Amino acid sequence: MSEAQTPRAEWPLWEVFVRAKRGLSHVHAGSLHAPDPQLALRNARDLYTRRGEGVSVWVVRADDITASSPDERDSFFDPAGDKVYRHPTFYEVPDDVEYL
């Protein structure tokens, strides 16, 4: 049985990220099941950008995503806490900078 003929229940899960405007970051929009990347991309476009709110869509197999655990937040992010130079909180942002 080919991948396209695989029963829908066995299709892989894809995570969808949409960028609403140029200059903005992609934001997680949701998930969907599809047999291949091309169909996942088309379905994501149809499902998550129906009103023309997107300029770019990414689909990523959920199995390919590795994420930190919220339970390990303190120990995982603690090393950056004492490096204030990594956080530009002391800079002034000009008024004409729209997205930062």
N, C-alpha and C positions, 0 to 999 in steps of 0.2 A: 504494500500500500504506500503510495507516495505521500509526501508531506501535505500536499494540497488536498488529498483524499482522507487525511487523518480526521477522525471524528472531532467535532468542535470542542468537546469536553477535554480533549488532549492538546489543543492548541496552546502554545506558550503564552504567558502573560507579558505584556509590553507596557512600560511606563511611558507616558506622553508628557513632553515639555513644550510649551508654546511661548514664543516671544511676541508680545502684543505690538510693540513699536520698535523701530530701529533705535539703537542706543540703549535699550533696556535688556535685562537678562532674561534668559528662558526661565519659566516658572512651571513647576509641576502642575499639570492640569487634570490628570487622572490616569486610569489604566484601561486596557482593553485586551482581548484575546484575538490573535490572528495567526495564520499558519506561516507567514513569512514577513520579512521587513517591508517589502513594497506594499503589501496589503495592509499591514499595520499602519504605515504612513498615510495611505489613502483613507483608511477608516478613521484615523486620528484627525485628519483634516476635516472630514465630513462631520465628525462628532463634536470636536472641540473648537472649530473655527467657523461655525455656520453663519455667523453674522459678520464675517470679514474682520474679526478682531485680531487676527494673527498675521505676522509677516514671515514667520519661520516656525517649523515644527520639527521636533526631534522625537524619535521613538527608540527606546533602549529595552532589550530583553531584561525582564526583572531578575533573571538568574545571573546576569552579568553585573549587577550592581552590588557593591560591597559598602556597607555603611557602619558607622560607629553606633554603639548601643547607648540609648539615653541613660541607662543604669550606670554606665561607666563615664558619665559626663565629667565628673570632678577629676578623676585620675587621668582621663584622656586629654582634657584641655588645660589642665593645671600648668604644664610647663610653659605655656604662652602667657600666663597671668602676670608674671613678674617682668615681662619685657614690654614696658609701656611704649617703647619706640615703635612697636609694630602696630599700634593703634593711633592713627593721626587725629586724636581728639583736640590737640592744641593748635590746629590749623584753622584759619578762617576760610570759609567757602564763599567765593564771590556770588553775588545775587544772580548774575546771569548764567550760572551753571545750573541747568535744569535737572539733570539726572547724575547722581554721584553715588 
